[in-house]
Amino acid sequence: MLKLLLHAILGGLITAAIVTLAFPVLSALLLGAIAGGCAFMTMAWFGWLDCRRIRRVLGGECVTGIQGIDSEISETLKTIRAETESTVRNEVLARRLAEDRAESALRVLSSLDDPVIVIDDFGEVVEVNEAAVLLGRCDAGGKPSILQFLGDRELADNIDEASQGIGCGEVRRLEHEVSDAAEGAATAWEISIRRLDPGDRWVLVLHDVTRDREVSRLKSEFVTKASHELRTPLSSIHAYAEMLVDGEVDDGAQRSEFLRIVHEESARLARLVDNMLDISRIEAGVATADRTPVDLGRVAGRVVEAMRPRAKEREIDLVLRADGDDLTVEGDEDMLAEVLENLVGNAVKYTPDQGRVAVSIDPDGLTASVVTTVTDTGLGIPPGDLDRLFEKFYRIGQYERMAQGTGLGLNLCRNIVEKVHQGRIGVDSTLGMGSRFWFSVPVRYSGSTAA
Ligand code: ADP
C-alpha cells in the first residue's frame, strides 16, 4: 500500500511537470485528480475510512447503504452496553455480599464477651473486638505489638513461644494469671491461639476462667472442711461406743455420761448433714419452699419459748418484742423458723452468763417487708471476721471452745433469706459489746428464681 502511494505520487509529479509545460489547463485538472487520489489513499491507509465497507459498497454487497451501517453499529453498541451493565451489576452484587459477610463476621466478633485479638507474623495487633479494646493498654489502631497492647511481658512472651511452629488450623492453649495490684485481685485467662489459613495471621481468644477456678477451689475446700467437720463427731461417737461395747465402763454414772456424749455427738452429726443437704439443695435451686402467709411475730414467740430454758440456765434475759400491726410475710414457715432458731441460738451461745438477748420484729413500710433483729450483749465479732461470717464452715477461732457448732448455721440462714425469700440479711457488731443480727423478708414474694 505504501509503495502504491509513493508510485502514485512520483508518477503524478513527472506527468504534472511534462503536462504543465505543454497544457496548463489540462495539467491543473490532472493535478487536482492526483491530489484527490492521494488524499483518499492516505485516509484509507490511516483507517480514517472503513475500507472493508467501501470495498463492500464498491463490490455491491452493501444493500442498505449508510442506514444499514448505522443499525449494525447501534446493535453492536446495544450488546456491548447490555454486557457491560450485567458485568457491573454482578460485581456490585458480589461486593455487597462480601461486605454483608464481613459486617456479620464483625458483628459476631463484637458480640463475643471473650476478647479476640488477631496478630500478624510481626507480632503486631491487626484486628480486635470490643472486649479486647476494653482489655488493651493502648489503641489497637496504630498496629501496636502484642506486648504494647497487653502490657504484660510474660504473657506476650508466652504467646510468642506458643505460636511458634503452629500448623494452619491447629489450636494451642495456655493459661496465664494477671494480678491487678490496684484492686488486689487476679484474673486467670485461658488463651487459645489458632493459626489462620494461609498462615500469616494468628487469632488469640482470651477466656476468663477466674470464676471457674474459684468454683473448683471452693468445691475442694468444701469437701475438705465437710470431711473434717464430719470426722470430729464421728471419731468421738466411735471412741465412746467402743468403750461401752468393750465393757470398759463399769460405773453406772460414767456409762450414762458416755451415752449422753454419743447421743449429743450423733445429734450434731445429724445437724451437720441436714445443714449441708439444705444448703446444697437451695444452692442448686432444687429446694421446694412451701409458701404460705407466715406471721413472723408468732414464729418468733415459739422459737423464743423453746430457747428460754437454755437461756434461763445461764441467767440470760431473753425478751421478745413483736407488737407491730401486721408482721405477716409470704414464705416457708419452717425455713423462717430455722433462721430464727439459728440467730437466737447463736446469741444465747455467744453471750456470757447474765447477759441479755432481745428479739424484735418490725414492719418496714418503706420496703414493704418485715425486719427481724436479734441483739445480744455478748462477745461481739472482731472486725476482721465480719465479712466472712456467712461463709460455709466459718467459725471465729477464739470462740470455738466456748460453744459447739458446725459453722454452717449462718450460711444456711443467708441462703434461706436471700435465695428462697429474696430478702436481706446482715450483722453489725462492736467487739466486746455485743452483736446485732438482722434479716428482712418482703411481705409479698414476687420472684420465680428462688426455690
Ligand atoms: P456455729 O454453728 O459455729 O454457731 P454459725 O454459722 O451459726 O455456726 O456461726 C458462725 C460463727 O459466727 C460462729 O462459730 C461464731 O464464731 C460466730 N457467731 C455467730 N453468732 C454470733 C454471735 N451472736 N456473737 C458472736 N459470734 C457469733
Residues whose N, C-alpha, C, O or C-beta is under 5 A from the ligand:
A	BS01	ADP	N346 A347 Y350 G378 G380 L389 Y394 R395 I396 Y399 Q404 G405 T406 G407 L408 G409 L410 N411 S435
